[in-house]
Amino acid sequence: MKGKEKHSGSEISNQQSSDNRYHVPVLLNEALEGLNLKPDGVYVDCTFGGGGHSRLILSRLGTSGKLVAFDQDEDARKNLPDDQRLIFVQHNFRHLKRFLRLNGIAAVDGILADLGVSSHQLNEASRGFSTRFDAQLDMRMDQRQSLTAFDVVKNYSEEKLHKLFEQYGEVTNSKTLARTIVQIRDTISLKTTDAFKNALRGIVKGNPKKYYAQVFQALRIEVNDELGALKELLEQVTDVLKPGGRIAIITFHSLEDRLVKNFFRHGSSVEPEQNPFINTEAVNDLKIITKKPIGPSPEEIKQNPRSASAKLRIAEKKQT
Ligand SMILES: C[S@@+](CC[C@H](N)C(=O)[O-])C[C@H]1O[C@@H](n2cnc3c(N)ncnc32)[C@H](O)[C@@H]1O
């Protein structure tokens, strides 16, 4: 499985937002339409970020509506509106069910997830997500977590590094990259983004900006276990949604999109060809609303180049 991301999260497209807002929401109206909001419903925004989607949801809810917003990044807190209908959970959305239960919520009318990193995370030099600034090789969305990108390059086996650069970054010479890291890491410090980039200078293939962006993307996906968290979220969706409730997921990466597509189709994030034990005839609790994913309009891409690779998929929990 390979995946490339152009977007939002990574800098692979080399497109940088000239907008200095925390984050420009992507596919905002399309995602909201897809959720089919009921004014008195209970909704979850798994990825609050700058709160663009959340604010629009709140604007469409009545006084008895409720929104639970997750974001594992402390920085997202500064965007919280003062609204009694909003509950903020500063945790990973992989714990969806647990935190809903803690807040006395058994089932919800809709779930939204807008995956990846925010523009703020990329533009905040100290977070170490960007190839553009020198900073600690960090890349944690949740700064309470101990694993950083430096830990990955310092401690992972050559084999593990090879796989992650190949799968999450589509780095063409991922094997050479992994071998080089393992050979130099005991003698050269890789603590900072610049030190890391400099140490790899001799093996860069093609356009250096693109190369480093792919390498950084792979590390970021690994550090934050982005695919693992998405799988765990998907596995909880049908337990948490009310019949008729909707899930809308915006992805920016082919690996994420494939997980979502397979889950909506088969009730499992594993492709049937990869797991012959999956019963593709099994009753799937989800009905697909978007046969093909919805992408941004040319106008949106023009206004916000980071939206270019966004894909929105929507499904609905079947009525029993
Ligand atoms: C693309 S931004 C969301 C932007 C938001 N929709 C808006 O309109 O501003 C993704 C956000 O989700 C958060 N995030 C990503 N994965 C997460 C996870 N597994 N659990 C909790 N938060 C996560 C990131 O910290 C980031 O702030």
The ligand as an SDF file (V2000), in Angstrom:
LIG
                    3D

 27 29  0  0  0  0  0  0  0  0999 V2000
   -7.1070   19.4530    9.3740 C   0  0  0  0  0  0  0  0  0  0  0  0
   -7.2050   20.0370   11.0100 S   0  0  0  0  0  0  0  0  0  0  0  0
   -8.9240   20.2850   11.2720 C   0  0  0  0  0  0  0  0  0  0  0  0
   -9.3720   21.6560   10.9090 C   0  0  0  0  0  0  0  0  0  0  0  0
  -10.7830   21.9970   11.3140 C   0  0  0  0  0  0  0  0  0  0  0  0
  -11.7640   21.1730   10.6510 N   0  0  0  0  0  0  0  0  0  0  0  0
  -11.0610   23.4420   11.0520 C   0  0  0  0  0  0  0  0  0  0  0  0
  -12.0550   23.7580   10.4020 O   0  0  0  0  0  0  0  0  0  0  0  0
  -10.2810   24.2830   11.5170 O   0  0  0  0  0  0  0  0  0  0  0  0
   -6.9580   18.5710   11.9490 C   0  0  0  0  0  0  0  0  0  0  0  0
   -6.9630   18.7890   13.4520 C   0  0  0  0  0  0  0  0  0  0  0  0
   -7.2780   17.5430   14.0310 O   0  0  0  0  0  0  0  0  0  0  0  0
   -6.3910   17.2290   15.0570 C   0  0  0  0  0  0  0  0  0  0  0  0
   -6.2230   15.7770   15.0300 N   0  0  0  0  0  0  0  0  0  0  0  0
   -5.6810   15.0270   14.0450 C   0  0  0  0  0  0  0  0  0  0  0  0
   -5.7250   13.7290   14.3510 N   0  0  0  0  0  0  0  0  0  0  0  0
   -6.3250   13.6560   15.5730 C   0  0  0  0  0  0  0  0  0  0  0  0
   -6.6590   12.5730   16.4380 C   0  0  0  0  0  0  0  0  0  0  0  0
   -6.3830   11.3040   16.1110 N   0  0  0  0  0  0  0  0  0  0  0  0
   -7.2930   12.8600   17.6010 N   0  0  0  0  0  0  0  0  0  0  0  0
   -7.5720   14.1400   17.9370 C   0  0  0  0  0  0  0  0  0  0  0  0
   -7.2580   15.2010   17.1820 N   0  0  0  0  0  0  0  0  0  0  0  0
   -6.6520   14.9610   16.0020 C   0  0  0  0  0  0  0  0  0  0  0  0
   -5.1260   17.9890   14.7670 C   0  0  0  0  0  0  0  0  0  0  0  0
   -4.4700   18.3030   15.9710 O   0  0  0  0  0  0  0  0  0  0  0  0
   -5.6470   19.2260   14.0370 C   0  0  0  0  0  0  0  0  0  0  0  0
   -5.8430   20.2970   14.9180 O   0  0  0  0  0  0  0  0  0  0  0  0
  1  2  1  0
  2  3  1  0
  2 10  1  0
  3  4  1  0
  4  5  1  0
  5  6  1  0
  5  7  1  0
  7  8  2  0
  7  9  1  0
 10 11  1  0
 11 12  1  0
 11 26  1  0
 12 13  1  0
 13 14  1  0
 13 24  1  0
 14 15  1  0
 14 23  1  0
 15 16  2  0
 16 17  1  0
 17 18  1  0
 17 23  2  0
 18 19  1  0
 18 20  2  0
 20 21  1  0
 21 22  2  0
 22 23  1  0
 24 25  1  0
 24 26  1  0
 26 27  1  0
M  CHG  2   2   1   9  -1
M  END
$$$$
